[in-house]
Amino acid sequence: MINVLFFGPVAERAGVRQISLNFREGLRWQDVRDTLRVRHPEAFEIVSIVAVNGQRVGEQDASLLADGAEVVFMSAFSGG
Amino acid sequence: MIDAVRLQTEDFSLDAEVATLRAGSKRIGGISTFLGCARDFSGEREVHEIAFDAYHGMALAELTRIRDEAIARFSLIDARIVHRLGTVRAGENIVLIVVGAEHRAPAFDACRWLIDELKARAPIWKKEVSPQGESWVTPHP
């Protein structure tokens, strides 16, 4: 499984904090985004930061996800 | 020993954090602190409370990394970072940064650098709750 997490304003727009997706070989974080963006377009409008297993990733990052990976789609931070 | 970097729902004590830092070394010649508080207004609106959400694991790891970087970059003797999560009422504490250095300049500089880095790098979000409704805060300088 791929464990997808949303927090703060993204979670509020998505109406959910956690989604499990079936794992398949060759999956990248961009594939997860493309799948979920269709389901939660309003949430993905404000997504500007992505982390895989707690590490920030960029659009150019083509690493393959492992089974059990945690993918988090986040909006700009506003702590402090 | 209480951890030097913490995310917690309960309030914290500035005095206790400073005392813990001081107890670690007598080489400290200057301590600088930044205490972030919850304002009771935002623009024209009253704010009763602020609700914080965080990607806890990444936030704690990032704050730990920021602390380590500050200690190396400013030759600090020690630094502590505490950030509250959950609901914080207007007037209450949000975040505390305490740094100890041999001299005042690196203590001041590190304190400013740490809060700026925290805001830019820690996955934490806040929502202001007012009589007019709730709204997530968008980052500003």
Backbone of each chain as ProteinMPNN parsed JSONL, in Angstrom:
{"seq_chain_A": "MINVLFFGPVAERAGVRQISLNFREGLRWQDVRDTLRVRHPEAFEIVSIVAVNGQRVGEQDASLLADGAEVVFMSAFSGG", "coords_chain_A": {"N_chain_A": [[0.837, -1.205, 0.0], [0.322, 2.316, -0.526], [0.721, 4.978, 1.554], [-1.01, 7.837, 1.928], [-0.921, 11.127, 3.094], [-2.643, 14.001, 4.345], [-2.536, 17.326, 5.583], [-3.582, 20.092, 7.679], [-4.696, 22.909, 5.81], [-4.883, 21.543, 3.358], [-5.884, 19.041, 4.064], [-8.339, 19.851, 5.059], [-9.623, 20.822, 2.776], [-9.665, 18.481, 1.263], [-11.198, 16.878, 2.814], [-10.411, 14.7, 4.183], [-7.826, 12.943, 5.941], [-6.138, 10.878, 5.486], [-5.258, 8.497, 3.053], [-5.258, 5.323, 1.582], [-3.558, 3.771, -1.002], [-3.443, 1.286, -3.56], [-0.449, -0.51, -4.051], [1.775, -0.619, -6.824], [4.268, -1.905, -9.029], [6.758, 0.333, -10.246], [5.636, 2.723, -9.611], [5.553, 6.231, -9.136], [5.858, 9.303, -7.183], [4.55, 11.273, -8.54], [2.642, 9.927, -9.988], [0.876, 9.179, -7.999], [-0.019, 11.685, -7.2], [-1.31, 12.485, -9.598], [-3.404, 10.681, -9.715], [-4.856, 11.264, -7.379], [-5.413, 13.956, -7.609], [-7.483, 14.201, -9.355], [-9.59, 13.285, -7.845], [-9.63, 15.054, -5.71], [-9.624, 17.931, -6.475], [-9.758, 20.604, -5.446], [-8.206, 20.503, -3.138], [-5.68, 19.957, -4.176], [-5.144, 22.254, -5.524], [-3.799, 23.97, -3.8], [-1.516, 22.682, -3.099], [1.914, 22.723, -2.671], [4.194, 21.626, -1.771], [5.846, 18.562, -1.462], [6.38, 15.478, 0.168], [8.191, 12.465, 0.477], [8.292, 9.7, 2.426], [9.022, 11.383, 4.541], [10.922, 13.086, 3.46], [11.547, 15.956, 1.517], [10.539, 16.241, -1.878], [11.08, 16.919, -5.366], [9.651, 18.064, -8.508], [11.22, 16.961, -10.455], [12.138, 14.649, -9.379], [12.449, 11.341, -9.877], [12.294, 8.989, -8.534], [11.399, 5.635, -7.702], [8.545, 4.551, -5.912], [8.459, 2.64, -2.924], [6.767, -0.297, -1.725], [4.556, 0.457, 0.866], [5.348, 3.043, 1.182], [5.248, 6.457, 2.36], [3.477, 9.195, 1.369], [3.187, 12.645, 1.227], [1.184, 15.433, 0.686], [1.428, 18.851, 0.696], [0.545, 22.216, 1.696], [1.895, 25.597, 1.615], [3.915, 26.284, 4.449], [2.956, 27.502, 7.724], [3.687, 27.845, 10.354], [4.877, 28.823, 13.665]], "CA_chain_A": [[0.0, 0.0, 0.0], [0.939, 3.639, -0.43], [-0.002, 5.735, 2.574], [-1.02, 9.262, 1.559], [-1.382, 11.957, 4.215], [-2.924, 15.426, 4.154], [-2.582, 18.074, 6.845], [-3.968, 21.505, 7.669], [-5.659, 23.357, 4.794], [-5.066, 20.524, 2.316], [-6.787, 18.038, 4.643], [-9.679, 20.432, 5.162], [-10.209, 20.851, 1.425], [-9.873, 17.111, 0.793], [-12.189, 16.235, 3.675], [-9.829, 13.437, 4.65], [-6.42, 13.13, 6.332], [-5.309, 9.735, 5.123], [-5.795, 7.658, 1.981], [-4.397, 4.201, 1.202], [-3.661, 3.399, -2.419], [-2.775, 0.022, -3.869], [0.911, -0.4, -4.598], [2.156, -1.379, -8.022], [5.653, -1.653, -9.427], [6.967, 1.437, -11.176], [4.888, 3.904, -9.177], [6.294, 7.406, -8.666], [4.959, 10.172, -6.412], [3.742, 12.044, -9.487], [1.481, 9.092, -10.347], [-0.05, 9.292, -6.86], [-0.64, 13.009, -7.335], [-2.224, 12.533, -10.749], [-4.597, 9.905, -9.355], [-5.643, 11.919, -6.319], [-5.8, 15.31, -8.026], [-8.79, 14.079, -10.004], [-10.593, 13.1, -6.788], [-9.628, 16.184, -4.768], [-8.994, 19.055, -7.191], [-9.621, 21.802, -4.607], [-7.074, 20.307, -2.226], [-4.414, 20.015, -4.905], [-4.901, 23.639, -5.96], [-2.899, 24.681, -2.882], [-0.343, 21.852, -2.801], [3.147, 23.274, -3.229], [5.323, 20.898, -1.181], [5.582, 17.12, -1.404], [7.401, 14.698, 0.869], [8.099, 11.004, 0.418], [8.949, 9.154, 3.621], [9.551, 12.466, 5.376], [11.917, 13.892, 2.747], [10.949, 16.743, 0.436], [10.902, 15.818, -3.239], [10.745, 17.895, -6.397], [8.988, 17.56, -9.715], [12.187, 16.183, -11.248], [12.507, 13.428, -8.666], [11.781, 10.227, -10.565], [12.505, 7.764, -7.755], [10.254, 4.736, -7.6], [8.047, 4.357, -4.557], [8.451, 1.261, -2.426], [5.53, -0.69, -1.047], [4.549, 0.994, 2.228], [5.837, 4.431, 1.201], [4.357, 7.51, 2.863], [3.534, 10.364, 0.483], [2.435, 13.733, 1.862], [0.988, 16.613, -0.163], [1.306, 19.933, 1.665], [0.531, 23.62, 1.273], [2.975, 26.377, 2.227], [3.894, 26.194, 5.906], [2.606, 28.768, 8.394], [3.898, 27.71, 11.797], [5.61, 29.878, 14.356]], "C_chain_A": [[0.873, 1.257, 0.0], [0.07, 4.444, 0.54], [0.11, 7.23, 2.259], [-1.607, 10.06, 2.722], [-1.618, 13.39, 3.757], [-2.976, 16.083, 5.53], [-3.152, 19.473, 6.599], [-4.962, 21.843, 6.572], [-5.89, 22.339, 3.683], [-6.042, 19.455, 2.814], [-8.212, 18.574, 4.706], [-10.365, 20.451, 3.797], [-10.519, 19.447, 0.909], [-10.969, 16.408, 1.591], [-11.711, 14.909, 4.227], [-8.359, 13.698, 4.995], [-5.512, 12.001, 5.845], [-6.017, 8.923, 4.041], [-4.783, 6.537, 1.724], [-4.642, 3.869, -0.259], [-2.945, 2.069, -2.63], [-1.403, 0.287, -4.476], [1.005, -1.169, -5.902], [3.588, -1.007, -8.385], [5.715, -0.465, -10.392], [6.265, 2.728, -10.78], [5.831, 5.013, -8.704], [5.318, 8.326, -7.939], [4.057, 10.979, -7.342], [2.503, 11.253, -9.928], [0.417, 9.172, -9.247], [-0.774, 10.631, -6.936], [-1.675, 13.029, -8.447], [-3.517, 11.782, -10.457], [-5.487, 10.683, -8.396], [-6.126, 13.314, -6.711], [-7.176, 15.301, -8.698], [-9.895, 13.986, -8.946], [-10.738, 14.339, -5.911], [-8.994, 17.427, -5.409], [-8.798, 20.297, -6.324], [-8.442, 21.685, -3.656], [-5.757, 20.499, -2.966], [-4.126, 21.393, -5.492], [-3.86, 24.332, -5.084], [-1.674, 23.844, -2.505], [0.895, 22.45, -3.466], [4.389, 22.541, -2.721], [4.925, 19.428, -1.076], [6.725, 16.442, -0.673], [7.115, 13.215, 0.675], [8.929, 10.457, 1.57], [9.667, 10.245, 4.429], [10.595, 13.343, 4.727], [11.236, 14.654, 1.616], [11.444, 16.243, -0.917], [10.447, 16.895, -4.22], [10.113, 17.221, -7.602], [9.923, 16.661, -10.518], [12.567, 14.857, -10.61], [11.725, 12.248, -9.24], [11.939, 8.91, -9.807], [11.226, 6.935, -7.689], [9.843, 4.595, -6.143], [8.129, 2.88, -4.186], [7.09, 0.968, -1.812], [5.611, -0.2, 0.398], [5.017, 2.437, 2.32], [4.762, 5.389, 1.733], [4.545, 8.746, 1.988], [2.635, 11.447, 1.076], [2.395, 14.937, 0.93], [0.624, 17.783, 0.741], [1.196, 21.302, 0.996], [1.674, 24.335, 1.987], [2.805, 26.393, 3.744], [3.553, 27.553, 6.526], [2.744, 28.665, 9.906], [4.641, 28.897, 12.377], [4.705, 30.982, 14.835]], "O_chain_A": [[2.011, 1.245, 0.469], [-1.142, 4.567, 0.364], [1.196, 7.807, 2.319], [-2.657, 9.711, 3.263], [-0.901, 13.92, 2.908], [-3.403, 15.472, 6.51], [-3.196, 19.959, 5.469], [-5.964, 21.147, 6.41], [-6.984, 22.28, 3.122], [-6.921, 19.017, 2.072], [-9.172, 17.849, 4.441], [-11.549, 20.133, 3.685], [-11.509, 19.241, 0.207], [-11.592, 15.462, 1.108], [-12.509, 14.092, 4.686], [-7.726, 14.574, 4.406], [-4.29, 12.142, 5.797], [-7.224, 8.694, 4.11], [-3.581, 6.791, 1.658], [-5.782, 3.708, -0.695], [-1.96, 1.769, -1.956], [-1.228, 1.185, -5.3], [0.398, -2.227, -6.065], [4.051, 0.091, -8.074], [4.84, -0.287, -11.239], [6.293, 3.71, -11.521], [6.785, 4.76, -7.968], [4.103, 8.165, -8.054], [2.935, 11.328, -6.977], [1.452, 11.832, -10.206], [-0.78, 9.227, -9.526], [-1.99, 10.702, -6.759], [-2.784, 13.53, -8.264], [-4.594, 12.189, -10.893], [-6.704, 10.754, -8.571], [-7.137, 13.792, -6.196], [-7.928, 16.271, -8.616], [-10.986, 14.53, -9.12], [-11.829, 14.642, -5.428], [-7.962, 17.914, -4.947], [-7.779, 20.977, -6.449], [-7.753, 22.672, -3.398], [-4.831, 21.126, -2.451], [-3.001, 21.672, -5.907], [-3.119, 25.188, -5.566], [-0.877, 24.268, -1.668], [0.917, 22.657, -4.679], [5.5, 22.801, -3.182], [3.815, 19.097, -0.658], [7.892, 16.784, -0.866], [5.967, 12.771, 0.703], [10.126, 10.726, 1.668], [10.772, 10.041, 4.93], [11.111, 14.259, 5.367], [10.454, 14.087, 0.853], [12.607, 15.872, -1.075], [9.542, 17.678, -3.93], [10.048, 15.996, -7.702], [9.482, 15.721, -11.179], [13.241, 14.035, -11.231], [10.504, 12.169, -9.106], [11.741, 7.837, -10.377], [10.12, 7.473, -7.628], [10.689, 4.528, -5.251], [7.902, 1.997, -5.013], [6.357, 1.88, -1.429], [6.617, -0.416, 1.075], [5.08, 2.999, 3.414], [3.561, 5.166, 1.581], [5.651, 9.276, 1.884], [1.47, 11.199, 1.388], [3.428, 15.403, 0.449], [-0.368, 17.724, 1.468], [1.686, 21.514, -0.113], [2.337, 23.761, 2.85], [1.691, 26.503, 4.254], [3.82, 28.604, 5.943], [2.011, 29.316, 10.651], [4.986, 29.845, 11.672], [5.175, 31.948, 15.437]]}, "seq_chain_B": "MIDAVRLQTEDFSLDAEVATLRAGSKRIGGISTFLGCARDFSGEREVHEIAFDAYHGMALAELTRIRDEAIARFSLIDARIVHRLGTVRAGENIVLIVVGAEHRAPAFDACRWLIDELKARAPIWKKEVSPQGESWVTPHP", "coords_chain_B": {"N_chain_B": [[16.28, 14.356, 31.409], [14.776, 16.982, 29.652], [13.746, 17.014, 26.29], [15.545, 18.936, 23.83], [14.325, 19.836, 21.565], [10.998, 20.179, 20.882], [7.574, 19.304, 20.159], [4.486, 20.13, 21.33], [1.303, 19.955, 23.012], [0.725, 21.165, 25.41], [1.342, 24.137, 27.418], [4.475, 25.956, 27.741], [7.383, 26.797, 29.744], [9.186, 29.707, 29.748], [11.155, 30.464, 31.593], [11.904, 27.97, 32.639], [13.008, 26.717, 30.4], [15.159, 28.4, 29.799], [16.609, 28.086, 32.151], [17.292, 25.389, 31.989], [18.936, 25.422, 29.742], [20.995, 27.087, 30.678], [22.021, 25.542, 32.713], [23.522, 23.713, 31.445], [26.055, 24.614, 30.699], [28.792, 26.663, 31.751], [30.123, 28.301, 30.111], [28.547, 29.914, 28.691], [27.882, 33.169, 27.612], [25.967, 34.799, 26.699], [22.49, 34.834, 26.318], [19.821, 34.48, 24.116], [16.39, 34.985, 23.375], [13.422, 34.028, 21.605], [10.058, 34.562, 21.722], [7.093, 33.528, 20.544], [3.77, 34.647, 20.294], [0.172, 34.296, 20.539], [-1.721, 36.493, 18.749], [-4.581, 38.65, 19.354], [-5.922, 39.521, 17.191], [-6.349, 39.774, 13.626], [-5.605, 41.439, 10.913], [-8.515, 43.133, 10.336], [-10.028, 41.591, 11.936], [-11.203, 39.995, 14.95], [-9.389, 37.575, 16.823], [-9.907, 34.609, 18.426], [-8.746, 32.177, 19.043], [-6.034, 30.013, 17.983], [-5.561, 27.317, 15.866], [-3.362, 24.65, 15.564], [-1.836, 22.499, 13.2], [0.21, 19.728, 12.283], [2.692, 17.944, 10.429], [3.835, 15.647, 12.105], [6.146, 13.914, 12.496], [7.959, 14.689, 10.447], [8.155, 17.392, 11.005], [9.344, 17.446, 13.539], [11.795, 16.221, 12.952], [12.817, 18.085, 11.123], [13.002, 20.42, 12.674], [14.889, 19.578, 14.497], [17.052, 19.284, 12.797], [17.365, 21.938, 11.972], [18.083, 23.111, 14.389], [20.553, 21.806, 14.839], [21.979, 22.797, 12.652], [22.045, 25.523, 13.256], [23.569, 25.558, 15.6], [26.051, 24.754, 14.603], [26.51, 26.712, 12.612], [26.515, 29.209, 13.96], [28.238, 28.805, 16.006], [27.122, 28.037, 18.496], [26.578, 27.357, 21.975], [24.446, 25.998, 22.974], [21.019, 25.237, 22.074], [17.474, 25.589, 22.129], [14.233, 24.533, 21.117], [10.815, 24.955, 21.196], [7.579, 24.193, 20.204], [4.14, 24.752, 20.163], [1.257, 22.666, 19.573], [-2.112, 21.88, 18.46], [-4.811, 23.592, 20.067], [-4.423, 27.01, 20.687], [-5.042, 29.656, 22.753], [-5.895, 33.175, 22.319], [-3.351, 35.385, 23.281], [-1.814, 33.498, 24.492], [1.214, 31.428, 24.668], [3.046, 30.434, 21.724], [5.443, 29.6, 20.386], [8.822, 28.941, 21.286], [12.159, 29.948, 21.265], [15.373, 29.427, 22.387], [18.646, 30.426, 22.735], [22.075, 29.875, 23.453], [25.218, 31.396, 23.656], [28.763, 32.175, 23.468], [29.064, 34.876, 23.234], [27.146, 37.959, 22.704], [26.432, 38.671, 20.039], [26.366, 36.356, 18.215], [24.319, 35.024, 19.549], [22.024, 36.682, 19.303], [21.876, 36.761, 16.469], [21.543, 34.059, 15.782], [19.127, 33.443, 16.96], [17.245, 34.943, 15.508], [17.698, 33.801, 12.991], [16.937, 31.155, 13.447], [14.112, 31.286, 14.002], [13.21, 32.26, 11.582], [13.977, 30.183, 9.84], [12.515, 28.091, 10.926], [9.884, 28.894, 10.328], [9.978, 28.749, 7.567], [10.634, 26.103, 6.998], [9.491, 24.113, 8.662], [6.935, 21.719, 8.706], [4.206, 22.882, 9.582], [0.998, 24.157, 10.269], [-1.299, 26.873, 10.68], [-4.51, 27.85, 11.86], [-6.686, 30.498, 12.107], [-9.162, 31.271, 14.455], [-12.075, 32.987, 14.582], [-14.844, 35.16, 15.576], [-16.082, 35.619, 13.194], [-15.585, 33.42, 11.695], [-13.454, 30.724, 10.489], [-10.059, 30.638, 9.358], [-7.367, 29.488, 7.405], [-3.988, 30.339, 7.805], [-1.997, 32.11, 5.555], [1.407, 32.041, 4.617], [3.575, 34.741, 5.578], [6.121, 37.318, 5.52]], "CA_chain_B": [[16.504, 15.606, 30.666], [13.71, 17.28, 28.702], [14.313, 17.175, 24.944], [15.834, 20.316, 23.425], [13.384, 20.176, 20.496], [9.732, 19.515, 21.224], [6.255, 19.745, 19.719], [3.641, 19.715, 22.449], [0.042, 20.684, 23.13], [0.702, 21.95, 26.641], [2.154, 25.357, 27.464], [5.86, 25.77, 28.191], [7.885, 27.857, 30.616], [10.417, 30.348, 29.274], [12.137, 30.381, 32.682], [12.412, 26.594, 32.756], [13.864, 26.414, 29.238], [16.405, 29.158, 29.98], [17.342, 27.464, 33.257], [17.857, 24.131, 31.493], [20.049, 25.78, 28.863], [22.101, 27.625, 31.495], [22.59, 24.478, 33.552], [24.38, 22.861, 30.627], [27.414, 25.121, 30.492], [29.145, 27.974, 32.307], [30.805, 29.083, 29.063], [27.559, 30.791, 28.06], [28.003, 34.568, 27.985], [24.778, 35.512, 26.23], [21.323, 34.016, 25.963], [18.806, 35.237, 23.406], [15.15, 34.2, 23.259], [12.29, 34.52, 20.823], [8.797, 33.986, 22.192], [5.977, 33.86, 19.663], [2.503, 34.606, 21.043], [-1.044, 34.346, 19.72], [-2.383, 37.803, 18.753], [-6.054, 38.559, 19.405], [-6.487, 40.129, 15.993], [-5.684, 39.505, 12.357], [-6.215, 42.473, 10.074], [-9.633, 43.803, 11.005], [-10.834, 40.593, 12.648], [-10.793, 39.46, 16.246], [-9.008, 36.156, 16.813], [-10.075, 34.027, 19.761], [-7.75, 31.113, 19.232], [-5.343, 29.531, 16.796], [-5.44, 25.859, 15.868], [-2.167, 24.219, 14.835], [-1.732, 21.137, 12.71], [1.6, 19.485, 11.868], [3.18, 16.622, 10.013], [4.625, 15.608, 13.332], [7.457, 13.284, 12.35], [8.836, 15.51, 9.614], [8.383, 18.671, 11.691], [10.328, 17.236, 14.608], [13.087, 15.97, 12.309], [13.288, 19.325, 10.506], [13.407, 21.329, 13.749], [16.152, 19.05, 15.034], [18.079, 19.615, 11.803], [17.567, 23.391, 12.036], [18.866, 23.37, 15.628], [21.934, 21.362, 14.604], [22.602, 23.734, 11.707], [22.279, 26.792, 13.962], [24.688, 25.361, 16.533], [27.281, 24.745, 13.814], [26.666, 27.953, 11.848], [26.772, 30.358, 14.831], [29.076, 28.327, 17.12], [26.349, 28.131, 19.739], [26.839, 26.357, 23.007], [23.241, 25.166, 23.019], [19.798, 25.873, 21.571], [16.255, 24.835, 22.429], [13.073, 24.958, 20.32], [9.555, 24.342, 21.63], [6.435, 24.718, 19.448], [2.877, 24.128, 20.578], [0.286, 22.201, 18.586], [-3.466, 21.896, 19.014], [-5.461, 24.902, 20.157], [-3.76, 28.022, 21.522], [-5.949, 30.81, 22.879], [-5.274, 34.497, 22.157], [-2.547, 35.801, 24.42], [-0.962, 32.402, 24.985], [2.477, 31.144, 23.976], [3.044, 29.517, 20.579], [6.753, 29.022, 20.074], [9.941, 29.502, 22.042], [13.521, 29.615, 20.853], [16.364, 29.895, 23.361], [19.99, 30.071, 22.292], [23.177, 30.311, 24.311], [26.502, 31.508, 22.96], [29.778, 32.814, 24.311], [28.91, 36.332, 23.119], [25.783, 38.344, 22.371], [26.131, 38.787, 18.604], [25.854, 35.105, 17.649], [23.053, 34.654, 20.196], [20.965, 37.435, 18.611], [21.787, 36.356, 15.058], [21.039, 32.683, 15.696], [17.72, 33.443, 17.347], [16.518, 35.421, 14.332], [17.846, 32.799, 11.925], [16.157, 29.963, 13.811], [12.657, 31.456, 13.828], [12.966, 32.376, 10.142], [14.091, 28.845, 9.254], [11.355, 27.317, 11.405], [8.706, 29.282, 9.554], [10.134, 28.341, 6.165], [10.945, 24.681, 6.779], [8.782, 23.139, 9.503], [5.574, 21.49, 8.21], [3.217, 23.237, 10.602], [0.005, 25.084, 9.704], [-2.174, 27.437, 11.707], [-5.835, 28.34, 11.452], [-7.216, 31.475, 13.053], [-10.577, 31.093, 14.754], [-12.63, 34.272, 14.997], [-16.31, 35.126, 15.554], [-16.533, 35.654, 11.788], [-15.302, 32.143, 11.054], [-12.096, 30.202, 10.604], [-9.299, 30.721, 8.107], [-5.963, 29.074, 7.462], [-3.069, 31.462, 7.604], [-1.006, 31.959, 4.496], [2.665, 32.554, 5.146], [4.028, 36.092, 5.233], [7.442, 37.549, 6.105]], "C_chain_B": [[15.371, 15.803, 29.659], [14.353, 17.564, 27.347], [14.475, 18.647, 24.577], [14.921, 20.783, 22.295], [12.089, 19.431, 20.763], [8.559, 20.157, 20.486], [5.3, 19.253, 20.785], [2.37, 20.553, 22.495], [0.048, 21.586, 24.366], [1.611, 23.184, 26.541], [3.569, 25.005, 27.935], [6.253, 26.938, 29.065], [9.18, 28.416, 30.057], [11.505, 30.218, 30.335], [12.756, 28.987, 32.766], [13.347, 26.254, 31.607], [15.202, 27.153, 29.351], [17.256, 28.508, 31.07], [18.01, 26.165, 32.799], [19.065, 24.409, 30.608], [21.255, 26.228, 29.68], [22.806, 26.535, 32.283], [23.582, 23.623, 32.771], [25.814, 23.33, 30.491], [27.616, 26.47, 31.178], [29.976, 28.794, 31.331], [29.842, 30.063, 28.406], [27.727, 32.222, 28.581], [26.802, 35.386, 27.559], [23.682, 34.534, 25.855], [20.32, 34.923, 25.279], [17.573, 34.354, 23.272], [14.207, 34.862, 22.259], [11.051, 33.797, 21.327], [7.691, 34.466, 21.265], [4.666, 33.653, 20.398], [1.334, 34.696, 20.059], [-1.69, 35.72, 19.864], [-3.893, 37.62, 18.819], [-6.699, 39.278, 18.228], [-5.7, 39.661, 14.77], [-6.323, 40.439, 11.345], [-7.293, 43.174, 10.87], [-10.417, 42.85, 11.909], [-10.281, 40.292, 14.029], [-10.375, 38.009, 16.056], [-9.094, 35.633, 18.24], [-9.045, 32.952, 20.053], [-7.149, 30.719, 17.896], [-5.184, 28.02, 16.938], [-4.253, 25.456, 15.001], [-2.279, 22.768, 14.418], [-0.293, 20.958, 12.23], [1.759, 18.072, 11.331], [4.264, 16.303, 11.039], [6.047, 15.066, 13.13], [8.426, 14.139, 11.558], [9.152, 16.831, 10.309], [9.454, 18.515, 12.782], [11.724, 17.012, 14.024], [13.663, 17.257, 11.731], [13.748, 20.316, 11.574], [14.724, 20.874, 14.384], [17.311, 19.397, 14.11], [18.396, 21.111, 11.854], [18.405, 23.754, 13.269], [20.336, 22.989, 15.417], [22.669, 22.343, 13.687], [22.946, 25.052, 12.4], [23.477, 26.673, 14.901], [26.017, 25.405, 15.769], [27.548, 26.111, 13.182], [27.076, 29.139, 12.725], [27.652, 30.001, 16.031], [28.366, 28.482, 18.46], [26.81, 27.075, 20.732], [25.626, 25.426, 23.13], [22.069, 25.952, 22.43], [18.617, 24.967, 21.888], [15.101, 25.42, 21.61], [11.847, 24.215, 20.835], [8.423, 24.998, 20.846], [5.184, 23.991, 19.905], [2.041, 23.709, 19.38], [-1.088, 22.204, 19.245], [-3.983, 23.321, 19.08], [-4.741, 25.81, 21.153], [-4.676, 29.235, 21.571], [-5.177, 32.127, 22.723], [-4.554, 34.884, 23.444], [-1.618, 34.72, 24.932], [0.311, 32.252, 24.15], [2.27, 30.197, 22.799], [4.384, 28.807, 20.452], [7.833, 29.721, 20.887], [11.254, 29.005, 21.457], [14.461, 30.225, 21.883], [17.734, 29.469, 22.855], [21.018, 30.636, 23.258], [24.47, 30.296, 23.538], [27.514, 32.155, 23.901], [29.59, 34.327, 24.335], [27.534, 36.679, 22.55], [25.467, 38.294, 20.882], [25.633, 37.464, 18.015], [24.543, 34.662, 18.292], [21.887, 35.369, 19.518], [20.766, 36.907, 17.183], [21.153, 34.977, 14.921], [19.548, 32.635, 16.014], [16.846, 33.869, 16.168], [16.529, 34.375, 13.218], [16.959, 31.587, 12.218], [14.661, 30.157, 13.59], [12.33, 31.609, 12.346], [13.016, 31.009, 9.466], [12.921, 27.967, 9.671], [10.135, 27.617, 10.553], [8.783, 28.771, 8.119], [10.155, 26.827, 5.994], [10.134, 23.683, 7.583], [7.344, 22.957, 9.002], [4.526, 21.62, 9.312], [2.278, 24.264, 9.963], [-0.869, 25.611, 10.82], [-3.444, 28.013, 11.098], [-6.338, 29.294, 12.529], [-8.716, 31.289, 13.215], [-11.105, 32.406, 15.304], [-14.154, 34.165, 15.001], [-16.856, 35.108, 14.131], [-16.274, 34.336, 11.058], [-13.851, 31.734, 11.235], [-11.364, 30.386, 9.284], [-7.856, 30.289, 8.338], [-5.077, 30.254, 7.116], [-2.14, 31.147, 6.437], [0.274, 32.63, 4.959], [2.964, 33.974, 4.693], [5.349, 36.331, 5.957], [7.359, 37.889, 7.584]], "O_chain_B": [[15.047, 14.89, 28.901], [15.366, 18.258, 27.26], [13.663, 19.491, 24.955], [14.757, 21.985, 22.085], [12.077, 18.204, 20.859], [8.541, 21.36, 20.224], [5.304, 18.066, 21.113], [2.359, 21.709, 22.072], [-0.563, 22.655, 24.357], [2.51, 23.257, 25.703], [3.821, 23.916, 28.45], [5.551, 27.947, 29.125], [10.161, 27.688, 29.907], [12.649, 29.899, 30.015], [13.966, 28.839, 32.939], [14.36, 25.584, 31.805], [16.253, 26.594, 29.035], [18.473, 28.393, 30.93], [19.148, 25.876, 33.171], [20.087, 23.73, 30.703], [22.385, 25.815, 29.42], [24.017, 26.585, 32.497], [24.385, 22.897, 33.359], [26.701, 22.529, 30.196], [26.719, 27.314, 31.184], [30.477, 29.861, 31.684], [30.263, 30.94, 27.652], [27.719, 32.473, 29.787], [26.628, 36.525, 27.994], [23.916, 33.541, 25.167], [19.998, 35.999, 25.783], [17.678, 33.142, 23.082], [14.198, 36.082, 22.094], [11.006, 32.568, 21.354], [7.389, 35.658, 21.205], [4.46, 32.626, 21.044], [1.492, 35.114, 18.912], [-2.152, 36.086, 20.945], [-4.427, 36.591, 18.404], [-7.885, 39.605, 18.267], [-4.555, 39.219, 14.869], [-7.476, 40.24, 10.963], [-7.035, 43.737, 11.934], [-11.366, 43.266, 12.574], [-9.072, 40.325, 14.257], [-10.939, 37.298, 15.225], [-8.437, 36.148, 19.146], [-8.54, 32.838, 21.17], [-7.676, 31.042, 16.831], [-4.742, 27.514, 17.969], [-4.15, 25.868, 13.846], [-2.752, 21.92, 15.174], [0.35, 21.923, 11.818], [1.054, 17.144, 11.73], [5.436, 16.639, 10.865], [7.024, 15.689, 13.546], [9.583, 14.298, 11.947], [10.272, 17.334, 10.219], [10.347, 19.352, 12.918], [12.711, 17.544, 14.532], [14.866, 17.497, 11.835], [14.771, 20.979, 11.402], [15.562, 21.695, 14.758], [18.4, 19.754, 14.559], [19.561, 21.504, 11.787], [19.308, 24.588, 13.202], [21.242, 23.745, 15.769], [23.832, 22.674, 13.919], [24.008, 25.627, 12.162], [24.3, 27.584, 14.983], [26.984, 26.013, 16.226], [28.675, 26.607, 13.213], [27.877, 29.976, 12.308], [27.796, 30.797, 16.959], [28.934, 28.99, 19.427], [27.359, 26.039, 20.358], [25.769, 24.226, 23.36], [22.126, 27.175, 22.306], [18.741, 23.742, 21.911], [15.002, 26.634, 21.431], [11.844, 22.986, 20.902], [8.315, 26.224, 20.822], [5.17, 22.765, 20.019], [2.108, 24.318, 18.313], [-1.217, 22.493, 20.434], [-3.632, 24.158, 18.248], [-4.487, 25.433, 22.297], [-5.043, 29.779, 20.529], [-3.971, 32.187, 22.963], [-5.084, 34.73, 24.545], [-0.722, 35.001, 25.728], [0.463, 32.856, 23.088], [1.443, 29.287, 22.851], [4.452, 27.578, 20.416], [7.766, 30.924, 21.142], [11.435, 27.816, 21.193], [14.352, 31.406, 22.21], [17.961, 28.291, 22.578], [20.852, 31.726, 23.806], [24.792, 29.326, 22.852], [27.166, 32.621, 24.986], [29.911, 34.984, 25.325], [26.845, 35.826, 21.992], [24.36, 37.918, 20.496], [24.581, 37.443, 17.376], [23.738, 33.991, 17.646], [20.877, 34.743, 19.195], [19.643, 36.643, 16.753], [20.321, 34.757, 14.041], [18.8, 31.871, 15.402], [15.835, 33.234, 15.871], [15.506, 34.102, 12.59], [16.306, 31.061, 11.316], [14.006, 29.271, 13.04], [11.285, 31.141, 11.895], [12.182, 30.711, 8.611], [12.399, 27.193, 8.869], [9.435, 26.706, 10.11], [7.766, 28.404, 7.529], [9.737, 26.319, 4.953], [10.089, 22.507, 7.222], [6.608, 23.937, 8.885], [4.04, 20.641, 9.878], [2.716, 25.132, 9.208], [-1.155, 24.905, 11.786], [-3.451, 28.572, 10.001], [-6.407, 28.943, 13.707], [-9.448, 31.165, 12.233], [-10.657, 32.884, 16.346], [-14.705, 33.191, 14.488], [-17.967, 34.635, 13.894], [-16.706, 34.165, 9.918], [-13.117, 32.32, 12.03], [-11.969, 30.3, 8.215], [-7.219, 30.667, 9.321], [-5.394, 31.057, 6.238], [-1.574, 30.057, 6.349], [0.233, 33.669, 5.618], [2.646, 34.361, 3.569], [5.665, 35.619, 6.911], [8.387, 38.112, 8.224]]}, "name": "protein", "num_of_chains": 2, "seq": "MINVLFFGPVAERAGVRQISLNFREGLRWQDVRDTLRVRHPEAFEIVSIVAVNGQRVGEQDASLLADGAEVVFMSAFSGGMIDAVRLQTEDFSLDAEVATLRAGSKRIGGISTFLGCARDFSGEREVHEIAFDAYHGMALAELTRIRDEAIARFSLIDARIVHRLGTVRAGENIVLIVVGAEHRAPAFDACRWLIDELKARAPIWKKEVSPQGESWVTPHP"}
